[in-house]
Amino acid sequence: MKYPMIAGALLAVSLTGCVAVSGVHDDVDAVAANTDLAIRVCGGENNVKEVTDDGYKCKTDE
């Protein structure tokens, strides 16, 4: 009788993880996350060329 309860608990935990991850795909959340990452990777906001929901580009010395 304990096995169905354990299986149900594991299913609930696994679905909770999916719901939390699916919220990250929102365009606004993606741009915000990419902006934070771009500022760190590019070395400051003055070095960021472009940020989109797909990624970012750093300014280069041209």
PAZAMI-755878 format. One line per 8 residues: for each residue x, y, z of N, C-alpha, C, O, CB. Coordinates in pm, 1 decimal. Glycine has a CB too. Layout:
N
X,Y,Z,X,Y,Z,X,Y,Z,X,Y,Z,X,Y,Z ~ ...;
END
This chain:
62
81.5,-118.1,0.0,0.0,0.0,0.0,86.9,125.9,0.0,39.5,232.2,-40.0,-93.2,-1.0,119.5 ~ 212.0,116.7,43.5,299.7,233.6,48.3,352.1,270.1,-90.1,382.9,386.6,-115.4,416.4,207.9,142.9 ~ 362.5,173.9,-178.9,421.4,200.0,-310.2,340.7,299.1,-393.8,401.1,385.8,-457.0,435.2,70.8,-385.9 ~ 207.1,291.1,-397.6,132.3,392.6,-473.4,150.8,532.8,-416.5,154.4,629.6,-492.5,-15.8,357.8,-475.1 ~ 162.7,545.7,-285.0,183.1,677.7,-223.9,320.7,732.3,-260.1,335.2,851.2,-288.2,167.4,669.9,-70.3 ~ 420.4,646.7,-259.4,556.3,688.6,-295.7,560.2,727.6,-443.0,620.3,828.7,-479.4,659.0,575.5,-266.7 ~ 496.4,648.1,-526.8,492.6,678.3,-670.0,421.4,810.7,-694.3,465.4,890.1,-777.5,422.6,564.9,-747.8 ~ 312.6,835.3,-623.3,240.3,961.5,-637.0,324.3,1080.0,-592.3,322.0,1185.5,-655.7,111.4,957.1,-557.4;
398.4,1063.3,-483.6,485.0,1170.7,-434.4,596.5,1199.6,-534.1,628.3,1315.9,-559.3,544.6,1133.9,-297.4 ~ 655.9,1095.7,-590.8,761.5,1115.9,-690.2,708.1,1183.2,-815.6,775.8,1267.8,-874.2,826.1,982.8,-726.7 ~ 588.6,1147.0,-856.8,526.6,1210.6,-972.2,501.4,1358.5,-944.6,527.3,1442.6,-1030.7,395.3,1139.9,-1008.5 ~ 452.1,1390.6,-827.8,425.4,1530.3,-792.4,554.1,1611.6,-790.4,556.2,1725.1,-838.0,355.7,1538.9,-655.9 ~ 659.8,1555.7,-736.6,788.7,1626.2,-732.1,842.8,1646.3,-872.4,894.3,1753.6,-903.6,890.7,1548.6,-646.6 ~ 832.3,1546.4,-956.6,884.8,1559.7,-1092.7,805.2,1661.7,-1172.1,864.1,1736.6,-1250.1,882.8,1424.7,-1164.5 ~ 675.1,1667.6,-1155.5,593.4,1766.5,-1225.6,619.1,1907.2,-1174.3,613.3,2003.1,-1251.3,446.0,1732.8,-1211.3 ~ 647.1,1920.6,-1046.5,679.0,2051.6,-990.7,805.4,2105.7,-1054.2,812.5,2224.8,-1084.5,694.8,2043.8,-838.3;
905.6,2021.1,-1075.2,1029.0,2063.2,-1141.3,1003.3,2106.8,-1283.6,1065.6,2202.1,-1330.5,1131.1,1951.4,-1139.6 ~ 913.8,2040.2,-1353.7,882.5,2077.5,-1491.5,813.0,2212.0,-1498.0,841.1,2292.4,-1586.9,795.7,1971.3,-1556.8 ~ 724.1,2236.8,-1406.2,652.8,2363.6,-1405.0,750.3,2476.9,-1377.7,741.7,2581.8,-1441.7,540.4,2362.4,-1299.9 ~ 841.8,2458.5,-1285.2,937.4,2563.0,-1251.4,1028.9,2593.1,-1369.7,1061.8,2709.3,-1393.6,1020.2,2522.2,-1129.4 ~ 1069.9,2492.5,-1443.0,1157.9,2511.7,-1557.4,1083.8,2575.4,-1673.4,1142.1,2655.3,-1746.6,1218.5,2379.3,-1600.7 ~ 957.2,2542.2,-1692.0,883.7,2595.0,-1805.9,863.4,2745.7,-1794.8,847.8,2811.9,-1897.4,749.4,2525.3,-1818.2 ~ 863.1,2802.0,-1675.2,847.6,2945.6,-1659.0,967.3,3023.6,-1708.8,955.9,3143.2,-1735.2,823.1,2978.3,-1515.6 ~ 1081.7,2958.7,-1722.3,1203.3,3025.7,-1767.1,1194.2,3062.5,-1914.2,1266.0,3152.0,-1958.5,1325.2,2937.2,-1742.7;
1109.4,2997.6,-1990.6,1102.3,3019.2,-2133.9,1025.3,3144.7,-2172.0,1013.3,3176.0,-2290.4,1039.9,2900.9,-2199.3 ~ 974.5,3215.0,-2076.2,906.9,3339.8,-2105.2,1008.6,3439.0,-2161.9,1119.7,3450.2,-2110.1,838.0,3396.5,-1977.9 ~ 971.1,3510.9,-2267.7,1064.0,3601.7,-2335.1,1121.9,3706.3,-2240.7,1241.2,3736.2,-2247.4,994.3,3670.7,-2450.4 ~ 1039.7,3761.8,-2153.8,1087.0,3865.0,-2062.3,1189.3,3807.8,-1965.6,1292.1,3870.5,-1940.1,969.8,3926.8,-1985.3 ~ 1162.7,3689.5,-1911.5,1256.6,3624.8,-1821.2,1386.3,3589.7,-1893.3,1494.5,3602.5,-1836.0,1194.1,3499.2,-1760.7 ~ 1376.2,3545.8,-2018.3,1494.8,3508.5,-2095.6,1581.5,3630.5,-2122.9,1703.8,3623.1,-2111.5,1454.3,3441.4,-2227.9 ~ 1520.0,3742.6,-2158.7,1597.1,3864.1,-2184.9,1663.0,3913.6,-2057.1,1778.6,3955.9,-2059.3,1507.1,3973.9,-2244.5 ~ 1591.2,3908.8,-1946.5,1648.6,3952.3,-1818.5,1766.8,3864.0,-1779.0,1870.4,3914.1,-1735.2,1541.3,3949.8,-1707.6;
1751.1,3733.4,-1794.4,1860.3,3641.7,-1760.7,1979.1,3662.5,-1853.9,2093.7,3661.2,-1808.8,1812.3,3495.7,-1767.9 ~ 1953.8,3681.5,-1982.8,2062.0,3703.6,-2078.7,2130.6,3838.1,-2054.2,2251.2,3850.3,-2075.6,2008.1,3697.2,-2222.5 ~ 2055.7,3938.5,-2009.8,2115.8,4068.2,-1979.2,2213.1,4055.6,-1863.3,2325.2,4105.8,-1870.4,2007.6,4171.7,-1946.5 ~ 2170.7,3988.9,-1756.5,2260.0,3968.0,-1642.5,2385.1,3891.9,-1683.7,2496.0,3927.2,-1643.6,2187.4,3892.6,-1531.1 ~ 2367.4,3788.5,-1763.0,2480.6,3707.8,-1808.8,2572.8,3789.3,-1899.3,2695.1,3781.8,-1887.2,2430.8,3582.9,-1883.0 ~ 2513.9,3866.8,-1989.6,2594.0,3947.1,-2082.4,2678.4,4049.5,-2008.0,2794.9,4070.0,-2042.2,2503.7,4017.7,-2183.6 ~ 2622.1,4113.2,-1907.8,2697.0,4213.4,-1830.6,2816.3,4148.1,-1762.6,2925.1,4205.5,-1759.9,2605.9,4281.6,-1725.5 ~ 2797.2,4029.5,-1707.8,2908.4,3960.4,-1640.8,3012.8,3912.0,-1739.7,3132.5,3929.6,-1717.1,2856.4,3842.5,-1559.9;
2969.0,3851.2,-1849.0,3062.2,3791.2,-1944.5,3135.4,3898.8,-2025.2,3255.4,3887.4,-2050.3,2987.4,3695.8,-2039.0 ~ 3063.1,4002.3,-2065.4,3123.6,4106.8,-2149.8,3208.2,4205.6,-2070.0,3283.2,4283.4,-2129.0,3014.9,4182.6,-2224.2 ~ 3198.0,4204.3,-1939.0,3280.7,4291.5,-1858.0,3216.2,4426.7,-1828.0,3286.4,4526.8,-1813.4,3411.1,4312.8,-1926.2 ~ 3086.4,4430.2,-1819.0,3016.2,4553.0,-1786.2,2913.9,4587.7,-1892.5,2922.5,4542.6,-2006.7,3114.3,4667.1,-1769.2 ~ 2815.4,4670.0,-1852.0,2706.9,4699.2,-1945.4,2751.9,4783.6,-2063.2,2686.2,4781.3,-2167.3,2595.1,4769.2,-1873.6 ~ 2861.6,4858.2,-2051.4,2913.5,4937.3,-2163.4,2972.5,4849.6,-2273.2,2991.6,4895.4,-2385.8,3018.9,5034.9,-2113.9 ~ 3001.3,4724.5,-2241.1,3060.7,4633.3,-2338.4,2958.3,4540.4,-2403.9,2995.8,4454.9,-2484.1,3167.7,4551.0,-2271.7 ~ 2830.4,4555.8,-2371.2,2724.5,4472.5,-2428.3,2671.3,4539.2,-2553.8,2628.6,4654.6,-2550.0,2609.8,4448.8,-2325.7;
2673.8,4467.8,-2663.9,2625.2,4521.3,-2791.4,2475.5,4499.6,-2806.1,2402.8,4592.2,-2842.3,2699.2,4456.4,-2908.9 ~ 2427.6,4376.4,-2777.8,2287.5,4342.6,-2802.1,2245.3,4227.7,-2711.3,2323.6,4136.1,-2685.8,2264.8,4305.4,-2950.6 ~ 2120.9,4232.8,-2662.3,2063.7,4124.7,-2582.7,1926.4,4091.0,-2639.2,1843.1,4179.3,-2659.4,2054.3,4164.0,-2431.7 ~ 1903.8,3962.8,-2664.3,1773.1,3914.7,-2712.0,1730.4,3798.1,-2625.2,1801.5,3759.4,-2532.5,1778.8,3872.6,-2862.8 ~ 1613.7,3741.9,-2655.4,1569.2,3624.4,-2580.9,1649.1,3499.9,-2617.8,1644.2,3399.6,-2546.5,1421.4,3599.9,-2605.8 ~ 1723.1,3505.8,-2729.3,1806.5,3392.6,-2771.5,1948.1,3399.2,-2717.6,2015.0,3296.2,-2710.4,1811.3,3385.8,-2921.3 ~ 1996.3,3517.3,-2679.2,2133.4,3529.5,-2632.0,2177.5,3674.3,-2625.5,2096.1,3764.4,-2605.2,2226.8,3451.2,-2721.1 ~ 2306.0,3695.8,-2642.9,2362.8,3830.2,-2634.2,2487.6,3838.2,-2721.1,2543.1,3736.7,-2763.2,2396.1,3867.0,-2487.2;
2530.5,3962.4,-2747.0,2655.2,3986.3,-2819.8,2733.0,4093.3,-2746.3,2677.1,4194.8,-2704.6,2628.3,4028.5,-2967.9 ~ 2861.5,4070.3,-2730.7,2949.7,4168.9,-2670.0,3005.3,4259.7,-2778.7,3018.2,4219.0,-2894.2,3064.3,4100.3,-2591.5 ~ 3038.2,4382.9,-2741.1,3105.0,4472.4,-2834.1,3245.8,4420.7,-2854.0,3307.5,4367.8,-2761.6,3105.3,4619.8,-2782.5 ~ 3296.1,4436.2,-2975.4,3432.9,4395.3,-3003.4,3512.0,4515.9,-3050.8,3454.3,4613.7,-3098.2,3436.9,4281.8,-3108.6 ~ 3641.0,4509.5,-3038.5,3727.7,4616.6,-3088.0,3740.4,4600.0,-3238.6,3808.5,4509.5,-3286.9,3869.0,4613.9,-3018.4 ~ 3674.5,4687.9,-3311.7,3678.6,4679.0,-3457.7,3749.1,4799.0,-3514.7,3763.0,4810.4,-3636.5,3537.8,4667.6,-3516.4;
END
